């Protein structure tokens, strides 16, 4: 009987150990924020109803306390808004998914137009976010919804939303900021790589602009004045972007 008791105790310990192993899988906290690239409209209103994160092959819903309409143009030049938080198991994240409601509109020259969303309302808008979540880790990810590139005007004067979305985190966030003067130049600022215009900023009324989520590398920053103003375009070359740092270009003053 004594031997049987010892064996039984050993089996119980093994069973408890296996349960603890399965329960020891850590969790990570993910905070999700929304930001935007600029667009030449008065408002781009997107009805965000649900956000999910794909981790370890399963979709997990974000704790999203304020579903509803967000004007993307409120969140440009480094401004953002907190959408919510998720507690996720450690593991690999590959994608996120945003489900839209029906109340998507665009405002241009005082007129409000419905934004058609062919696929976003049914299955959700999928976009990539590749991240390995470590147990007890805390992460912030930005959803960068490029309003300017996401709006398509049709031949009959209606508008279709074809979202251009990218994500970045603190670990993949290269930033450039500065000012362009005078306001009368109506300048638009571009961040240009050797092969492509990667981002565009419409400065705030005080001339401030900011690019976020840029890959590391060297850029040319182009200050393009409106043709009607008589101001001359200028470029700043050899602008180096490093993750986790803000490259400050100071103030660029354009001349006629």
BABATOR-594010 format. One record per atom (N, C-alpha, C): x, y, z. Coordinates in steps of 0.001 Angstrom, whole numbers, plus 500000, padded with zeros to 6 digits. Layout:
! residues N
XYZ ...
END
This chain:
! residues 256
500828498795500000 500000500000500000 500860501252500000 501969501199500747 502853502365500802 503417502666499429 503813501598498673 504363501794497331 503320502388496398 502093501902496527 501036502419495676 500788503892495953 500861504300497212 500642505706497570 501732506589496971 502972506114497016 504077506894496457 503924507043494961 503542505947494276 503352506028492826 502221506989492478 501124506886493240 499995507773492984 500376509231493173 501186509516494187 501616510881494429 502471511383493282 503328510488492767 504184510887491647 503375511214490425 502337510383490164 501476510661489003 500762511991489177 500302512280490408 499621513545490659 500547514715490410 501825514601490854 502780515681490648 503049515903489172 503159514790488413 503381514924486982 502213515618486306 501001515250486727 499808515848486145 499745517348486439 500069517701487712 500057519107488090 501113519881487331 502275519242487124 503344519906486387 502951520177484952 502280519220484303 501869519434482917 500825520526482818 499941520617483821 498944521679483793 499601523042483944 500594523116484854 501273524387485049 502009524826483795 502597523825483070 503309524173481843 502372524834480843 501144524322480714 500202524875479750 499687526227480192 499657526451481551 499154527720482051 500226528795482115 501496528396481899 502596529341482028 502777530216480800 502027529991479754 502173530796478544 501853532247478869 502803533138478567 502657534529478947 501711535293478052 501386536494478490 500548537386477695 501266538715477496 500844539417476473 501404540731476153 500264541731476000 500550542983476328 499578544062476187 499861544830474898 498826544985474078 498972545722472814 498006546905472829 498566548106472688 497765549328472587 497713549754471124 496519550060470632 496326550391469221 495879551838469105 496562552589468228 496255553999468001 496014554221466507 495251555259466183 494932555589464794 495589556910464430 496261556928463264 496810558162462720 496519558187461230 496956559267460536 496511559420459152 497524560185458324 497529559869457025 498165560734456053 497148561756455578 497583562897455014 496661563986454701 495869563734453425 494839564538453236 494036564491452015 493444565866451772 493217566196450525 492720567525450146 491200567575450207 490641567185451346 489201567239451575 488953567923452912 487692568266453173 487348568871454461 487229567822455551 486766566622455202 486631565541456179 486578564206455446 487157563198456059 487028561815455590 486578561013456810 485283560726456860 484665560101458032 484546558595457829 485213557842458703 485237556386458604 484542555796459827 483590554911459579 482790554282460628 483470552973461060 484279553064462116 485033551898462602 484220551200463687 483879549930463452 483034549189464381 483780548120465174 484842547593464598 485519546481465274 486941546362464750 487865545995465633 489253545753465240 489691544427465846 490323543610465031 490811542309465480 492289542164465143 492981541392465958 494407541136465755 494595539643465581 495306539251464530 495569537839464275 496848537400464959 496733536552465973 497898536057466706 497824534543466799 498915533895466434 498994532430466455 497867531787465652 497482532447464553 496483531869463659 495046532085464073 494801532860465143 493432533121465594 493192534623465682 491927535033465480 491565536438465575 491101536759466990 491687537823467558 491323538274468903 490819539702468796 489654539983469364 489056541314469261 489730542297470207 489916543504469715 490426544595470528 489327545087471463 489695545411472695 488764546096473585 488622547522473073 487556547780472346 487373549004471568 486166549746472125 486368550645473111 485226551222473840 484418552240473061 484959552812471985 484234553873471288 484122553587469795 483391552545469396 483149552337467963 482317553475467405 482530553778466143 481760554847465529 482574555592464492 482176556820464197 482753557585463096 483962558388463571 485060558251462823 486291559006463074 486644559791461812 486874561083461969 487353561898460852 488872561726460770 489337561043459741 490759560748459624 491613562011459588 491062563100459085 491849564314458927 492117565016460261 491518564512461343 491841565019462677 493171564489463184 493743563509462485 494894562790463030 496078562814462074 496492564013461675 497627564148460769 498781564844461480 499961564804460849 501156565475461368 501469565080462811 501453563768463052 501851563245464350 500756563149465382 499552563651465047 498426563526465974 497796562147465821 497352561565466936 496704560261466861 495622560165467924 494944559032467956 493909558789468951 493995557327469376 493774557078470661 493777555709471177 492469555028470781 492588553862470153 491399553075469819 491067552064470909 492071551407471446 491798550416472471 493015549587472795 492762548507473536 493840547661474042 493410546202473974 494395545332473785 494133543891473797 495203543205474628 494788542181475366 495721541309476075 495822540032475252 496996539783474671 497171538700473714 498163537675474235 498006536412473836 499015535417474198 500322535711473480 501420535394474103 502699535565473425 502709534724472156 503399535225471145 503409534509469871 503554535475468720 503205535017467551 503441535776466322 502164536434465806 502236537732465616 501153538494464996 501493538677463526 500501538465462672 500735538614461238 499844539672460611 498603539783461086 497652540689460454 496742541342461483 496123542436461041 495027543053461774 493845543177460821 492669543379461409 491457543455460592 490547544535461184 490064545436460319 489168546515460726 487829546330460026 486776546250460806 485421546091460269 484731547451460307 484210547868459156 483563549173459047 482047549053459077 481421550099459593 479974550213459535 479553550953458279 478272551316458155 477749551913456909 477913553427456812 478320554106457895 478280555575457918 479631556183457529 480065555901456299 481328556420455788 481036557523454783 481604558723455027 481314559866454165 482574560685453912 482498561480452868 483559562421452510 482932563798452354 483619564828452860 483132566197452726 484127566970451876 483642567544450771 484490568308449861 483723569533449400 484325570713449577 483703571976449169 482295572137449743 482148571714450996 480877571882451685 479820570854451365 480133569901450482 479165568867450096 479593567533450695 478633566806451272 478904565499451866 478514564404450885 479461563492450644 479241562384449722 479354561058450479 478521560080450136 478717558746450726 479979558104450159 480667557362451004 481848556618450579 481467555155450447 481507554646449255 481208553234449038 482390552399449522 482085551333450242 483123550436450762 482818549018450310 483299548611449157 482906547325448564 483145546101449446 484264546066450178 484554544843450940 484683545087452428 484870546328452851 485187546594454247 484077546274455218 482819546351454776 481730546141455705 481487544669455996 481789543794455043 481437542390455205 482502541600455979 483689541504455409 484709540648456015 485789541413456753 485823542728456632 486837543517457311 488017543813456402 488676544918456671 489863545328455921 491086544717456584 491778543868455865 492954543203456421 494224543954456030 495135544080456967 496424544699456697 497464544054457601 498715544123457178 499777543382457844 500327544121459062 500603543365460099 501442543813461213 502227542602461693 503502542584461397 504341541450461760 505101541776463041 504815540998464086 505434541253465387 505440539951466182 506536539685466876 506590538575467822 506363539135469216 505268538722469851 504913539217471170 505584538371472240 506293539025473130 506940538326474247 506052538412475476 506107537363476312 505351537370477554 505705538569478410 504682539209478995 504826540409479826 505285541636479031 505286541540477717 505670542683476899 504527543667476739 504881544910476427 503888545953476155 504243546598474825 503265546707473936 503513547177472574 502479548231472218 502915549201471424 502003550184470838 502118550085469328 500981549958468672 500963549871467208 500039550963466680 500506551641465639 499715552686464990 499127552150463692 497827552368463493 497181552117462211 497211553427461435 497980553446460374 498133554655459555 497217554503458341 496086555184458397 495055555122457352 495295556289456405 495821556024455227 496195557077454287 494957557565453542 494354558638454066 493100559130453493 493275559567452045 494390560236451747 494592560757450402 494635559680449339 495313558576449637 495449557498448661 494275556533448679 493417556663449682 492337555692449859 491040556093449178 490965557324448657 489738557817448050 489871557782446533 488922557143445873 488895557074444406 487610557731443920 487754558714443039 486579559377442467 486211558693441163 484959558336441034 484501557627439843 484100558625438758 483825558109437585 483447558959436462 482120559666436640 481242559121437474 479930559755437679 479915560689438889 481109560974439452 481191561943440548 481008561363441926 480869560041442058 480782559417443375 482184559055443861 482273558613445114 483569558308445722 483560556899446296 484671556189446102 484838554833446613 486015554813447571 485837554125448684 486919553945449641 487671552658449319 488926552793448892 489803551650448674 491002551819449596 490872551348450834 491815551732451887 493268551365451595 494138552329451856 495590552117451882 495995552276453341 496347551164453966 496625551145455401 497982550495455642 498746551068456534 499983550426456978 500060550548458494 500899549757459089 501076549801460533 502546550001460866 502774550573462027 504139550655462546 504083550684464069 505192550328464681 505290550315466138 506453551203466565 506701551257467883 507839552045468352 509149551533467776 509189550230467470 510425549623466964 510623549879465482 509580550311464785 509674550535463331 509145551917462971 509443552898463819 508889554235463637 510008555236463378 510272555499462101 511181556576461741 510390557852461517 510889558976462014 510113560214461988 510941561403461486 510277562283460761 510849563554460333 509840564639460687 510338565744461254 509434566860461534 510116568176461168 509293569218461057 509829570535460743 508714571520460496 509106572697460007 508157573746459654 508485574248458252 507462574694457537 507672575356456258 506911576680456278 507605577724455855 507049579072455838 507288579704454463 506526580727454084 505369581286454791 504106580505454476 503062580790455214 501778580121454983 501247580423453590 501594581611453075 501096582022451758 501605581135450631 502667580347450871 503195579460449833 502309578239449610 501441577939450573 500540576775450498 501325575504450135 502455575335450799 503365574241450446 502850572890450928 503140571873450134 502941570469450495 504329569842450589 504532568978451571 505857568420451838 505841566927451532 506919566444450866 507022565037450502 508315564446451060 508238563198451513 509428562422451887 509695561441450759 510862561586450114 511154560865448878 512386559997449067 512267558717448701 513425557830448655 514026557908447254 515002557053447009 515644557068445695 514676556694444582 513612555967444920 512732555436443875 511277555860443997 510880556465445132 509447556662445324 509186557801446299 508025558446446142 507521559371447152 506801558536448195 507427558416449369 506926557475450362 505815558061451223 505850559367451453 504832559982452308 504674561443451926 503467561974452182 503144563366451891 502504563984453123 502840565246453391 502253565959454528 501703567291454062 500491567605454516 499927568942454358 500131569653455695 500999570666455753 501330571281457044 500120571883457743 500224571979459064 499230572688459852 499287574187459520 498292574972459961 498303576414459664 499575577134460097 500246576643461166 501486577281461603 502708576779460847 502496575896459861 503592575380459051 504182574079459527 503721573549460667 504304572319461206 503885571110460380 504846570211460129 504556568939459475 505342567837460178 504852566619460024 505546565477460612 505227564218459831 506259563448459545 506110562117458963 506396561090460056 505572560060460139 505790558973461093 505732557640460363 506343556620460961 506302555285460386 507167555110459157 508192555950458996 509082555827457839 510102554725458066 510426553941457043 511529552993457150 512858553729457325 513824553045457928 515158553619458059 515756553852456675 516552554915456557 517210555174455287 517450556647455069 517856556988453864 518116558371453485 516988558897452591 516594560138452839 515459560735452146 515823562110451599 515093562513450579 515023563902450172 513659564425450585 513647565562451288 512385566193451673 512126567343450710 510997567262450020 510640568228448981 509541569149449494 509774570455449377 508794571468449772 508218572048448484 506993571669448159 506384572050446893 505329573133447112 505648574352446682 504699575457446813 503611575348445751 502448575882446080 501363575929445095 501785576823443932 501511576360442714 501945577088441517 501375578499441435 500234578729442041 499576580031441929 500185581085442844 501077580674443764 501567581614444772 502835582357444353 503552581828443373 504793582458442962 506002582073443785 505818581222444801 506954580764445609 507664579605444907 508960579493445168 509810578510444486 509957577259445344 509810576091444711 509998574822445412 511448574685445869 511638573967446983 512988573683447461 513047572254447977 514278571696447993 514514570351448510 515575570390449596 515470569448450535 516536569182451507 516958567743451317 518209567535450919 518695566186450650 519439565577451812 519742564275451671 520526563525452666 519931563609454073 518622563440454162 517940563412455457 517926561966455946 518594561712457056 518736560351457571 517639560045458579 516998558899458398 515947558449459309 516418557191460026 516317557201461344 516701556072462191 515516555731463087 515213554462463213 514093554039464061 514278554557465493 513178555030466059 513198555499467439 513700556914467612 514057557586466516 514538558959466601 513671559864465731 513612561154466118 512903562154465330 513942563060464684 513991563073463364 514897563955462637 514224565313462480 514802566330463124 514214567658463142 514883568520462076 514112568954461100 514660569763460006 514559571264460267 513999571656461398 513861573074461679 512860573728460739 513121574979460382 512175575743459557 512766575982458159 511993575655457154 512354575940455760 511500577126455289 512172578187454865 511469579361454367 511596579424452848 510460579384452170 510443579471450717 510422580929450270 510960581180449068 511051582544448564 510420582644447176 510013583833446846 509433584095445521 510527584449444519 
END
